[in-house]
Amino acid sequence: PYGNLFHHSGEVTNGFFNRLVALDPENFNTRLKLRWQELRSGQFSGGNLLAVFSSNFDELDDYGIIPYENEIWQNDLVPELEQDFIETWIQNRLIYLDGIYQ
């Protein structure tokens, strides 16, 4: 139902959200944009999100999780490539969402 999860564009909505956007009660759309701008300057800033994922990758590396998982699941996961992919995806996703909510 969510399409290609590796693609950075597209959004999952529901009827309630779509109705709020269409009817714009109590300036919903303006408040939504302001909230997005607030989040982007803090919790959802590119730097903050990338730091969270970098910290998580560091923790996986510190505990040797990736080689262990590769052995169990017979994978050849390369942490650096995965981290690069996620960082690029996050940056592209934020650009896409900025285009919708700003």
C-alpha positions as CSV (number, residue, x, y, z in Angstrom):
1,P,0.0,0.0,0.0
2,Y,2.9,2.4,0.4
3,G,4.5,1.9,-3.0
4,N,8.3,2.0,-3.4
5,L,9.6,2.7,0.1
6,F,13.0,3.5,-1.3
7,H,11.8,6.4,-3.3
8,H,12.0,9.8,-1.5
9,S,8.8,11.3,-3.0
10,G,5.2,10.7,-2.4
11,E,3.2,10.9,0.7
12,V,0.7,8.7,2.6
13,T,-2.5,10.5,3.5
14,N,-6.0,9.7,4.6
15,G,-9.4,11.1,4.0
16,F,-9.4,13.1,7.2
17,F,-6.1,14.8,6.3
18,N,-7.2,15.4,2.7
19,R,-10.4,17.0,4.0
20,L,-8.5,19.3,6.4
21,V,-6.3,20.5,3.6
22,A,-9.3,21.0,1.2
23,L,-11.5,22.8,3.7
24,D,-8.7,24.6,5.6
25,P,-10.7,25.1,8.8
26,E,-9.2,27.7,11.2
27,N,-6.3,28.2,8.8
28,F,-5.2,24.6,9.0
29,N,-2.9,24.9,5.9
30,T,-1.1,28.0,7.3
31,R,-0.7,26.3,10.7
32,L,0.6,23.2,9.0
33,K,3.2,25.2,7.1
34,L,4.3,27.0,10.2
35,R,4.6,23.8,12.2
36,W,6.7,22.3,9.4
37,Q,9.0,25.3,9.4
38,E,9.3,25.0,13.2
39,L,10.2,21.3,13.0
40,R,12.7,21.9,10.1
41,S,14.5,24.5,12.2
42,G,15.0,22.0,15.0
43,Q,14.1,18.3,15.3
44,F,13.6,17.8,11.5
45,S,16.6,19.9,10.4
46,G,18.8,18.0,8.0
47,G,21.8,18.2,10.4
48,N,19.8,16.8,13.3
49,L,18.3,13.9,11.4
50,L,21.6,13.0,9.9
51,A,23.3,13.2,13.3
52,V,20.7,10.8,14.7
53,F,21.3,8.2,12.0
54,S,25.1,8.7,12.2
55,S,24.9,8.0,15.9
56,N,22.8,4.9,15.3
57,F,25.3,3.6,12.8
58,D,28.2,4.3,15.2
59,E,26.5,2.3,17.8
60,L,25.9,-0.6,15.4
61,D,29.6,-0.4,14.5
62,D,30.7,-0.2,18.1
63,Y,28.9,-3.4,19.0
64,G,29.9,-5.3,15.8
65,I,26.2,-5.8,14.9
66,I,26.6,-5.6,11.1
67,P,29.2,-8.4,10.7
68,Y,27.1,-10.5,13.1
69,E,23.9,-9.9,11.1
70,N,25.8,-10.5,7.8
71,E,26.9,-13.9,9.1
72,I,23.5,-14.9,10.5
73,W,21.5,-13.8,7.4
74,Q,24.3,-14.6,4.9
75,N,24.2,-11.0,3.7
76,D,27.0,-8.7,2.5
77,L,25.7,-5.5,4.0
78,V,28.3,-2.7,3.7
79,P,27.6,-0.2,6.5
80,E,29.2,2.8,4.7
81,L,27.1,2.2,1.6
82,E,23.9,1.9,3.7
83,Q,24.7,5.0,5.6
84,D,25.4,6.9,2.4
85,F,22.1,5.7,0.9
86,I,20.1,6.7,4.0
87,E,21.8,10.2,4.2
88,T,21.0,10.8,0.5
89,W,17.4,9.6,1.0
90,I,16.9,11.8,4.0
91,Q,18.2,14.9,2.2
92,N,16.0,14.2,-0.9
93,R,13.0,13.5,1.3
94,L,13.4,16.8,3.1
95,I,13.7,18.7,-0.2
96,Y,10.5,16.9,-1.4
97,L,8.6,17.6,1.8
98,D,9.8,21.2,1.9
99,G,8.2,21.6,-1.5
100,I,4.9,20.5,-0.2
101,Y,4.8,22.1,3.2
102,Q,6.5,25.4,2.7
